[in-house]
């Protein structure tokens, strides 16, 4: 199996969650109560991490997942 990656967008959270075996969630902005964005709780080797819009979800060669955070947010 080769490494594969997908970027989380505002429109593909359900697809990414299904692909990685995670769960799509709605993230609420603590400072702007009307603002929400999709996110995905991704199973990783040592637990669960949250991918946010703009992050890359990466499937490694061994089938495990990791998140590469978008540094420009």
RAFENGI-V224286 format. One record per residue. N is the residue number from 0. RES is the residue in one letter. PSI is psi in radians with two decimals (none if undefined). D_CENTER is the distance of its C-alpha to the mean C-alpha in Angstrom with 1 decimal. Layout:
n=N res=RES psi=PSI d_center=D_CENTER
n=N res=RES psi=PSI d_center=D_CENTER
This chain:
n=0 res=X psi=2.41 d_center=20.6
n=1 res=X psi=2.90 d_center=19.3
n=2 res=X psi=2.44 d_center=16.1
n=3 res=X psi=2.50 d_center=13.7
n=4 res=X psi=2.67 d_center=10.7
n=5 res=X psi=2.42 d_center=8.9
n=6 res=X psi=2.34 d_center=7.9
n=7 res=X psi=2.20 d_center=5.8
n=8 res=X psi=3.09 d_center=9.0
n=9 res=X psi=-0.18 d_center=10.9
n=10 res=X psi=-0.06 d_center=12.1
n=11 res=X psi=0.37 d_center=9.8
n=12 res=X psi=-0.75 d_center=7.4
n=13 res=X psi=-0.74 d_center=10.0
n=14 res=X psi=-0.81 d_center=10.4
n=15 res=X psi=-0.74 d_center=7.0
n=16 res=X psi=-0.76 d_center=7.4
n=17 res=X psi=-0.71 d_center=10.9
n=18 res=X psi=-0.70 d_center=10.5
n=19 res=X psi=-0.05 d_center=8.8
n=20 res=X psi=0.39 d_center=10.8
n=21 res=X psi=-2.74 d_center=8.3
n=22 res=X psi=2.22 d_center=8.9
n=23 res=X psi=2.38 d_center=8.2
n=24 res=X psi=2.85 d_center=9.7
n=25 res=X psi=2.18 d_center=11.6
n=26 res=X psi=2.23 d_center=11.7
n=27 res=X psi=2.36 d_center=15.4
n=28 res=X psi=2.10 d_center=16.8
n=29 res=X psi=-0.44 d_center=19.4
n=30 res=X psi=-0.32 d_center=21.8
n=31 res=X psi=1.60 d_center=21.6
n=32 res=X psi=-0.32 d_center=21.8
n=33 res=X psi=-0.11 d_center=21.6
n=34 res=X psi=2.18 d_center=18.4
n=35 res=X psi=2.66 d_center=15.1
n=36 res=X psi=2.61 d_center=11.8
n=37 res=X psi=2.67 d_center=9.1
n=38 res=X psi=2.97 d_center=5.8
n=39 res=X psi=2.26 d_center=4.2
n=40 res=X psi=1.98 d_center=6.1
n=41 res=X psi=2.24 d_center=5.9
n=42 res=X psi=2.20 d_center=9.5
n=43 res=X psi=3.04 d_center=10.8
n=44 res=X psi=-0.65 d_center=14.5
n=45 res=X psi=0.46 d_center=15.4
n=46 res=X psi=-2.26 d_center=13.6
n=47 res=X psi=2.39 d_center=10.2
n=48 res=X psi=2.69 d_center=7.8
n=49 res=X psi=2.18 d_center=5.6
n=50 res=X psi=2.34 d_center=2.8
n=51 res=X psi=2.90 d_center=5.4
n=52 res=X psi=2.26 d_center=7.3
n=53 res=X psi=-0.29 d_center=8.6
n=54 res=X psi=2.66 d_center=6.4
n=55 res=X psi=2.27 d_center=6.9
n=56 res=X psi=2.17 d_center=5.6
n=57 res=X psi=2.25 d_center=9.2
n=58 res=X psi=2.09 d_center=11.5
n=59 res=X psi=2.96 d_center=14.6
n=60 res=X psi=-0.52 d_center=18.1
n=61 res=X psi=0.03 d_center=18.5
n=62 res=X psi=-0.13 d_center=15.7
n=63 res=X psi=2.86 d_center=13.6
n=64 res=X psi=2.68 d_center=9.9
n=65 res=X psi=2.89 d_center=9.0
n=66 res=X psi=2.33 d_center=6.8
n=67 res=X psi=1.96 d_center=9.1
n=68 res=X psi=2.44 d_center=9.1
n=69 res=X psi=1.96 d_center=10.9
n=70 res=X psi=-0.22 d_center=14.2
n=71 res=X psi=0.14 d_center=15.9
n=72 res=X psi=none d_center=14.3
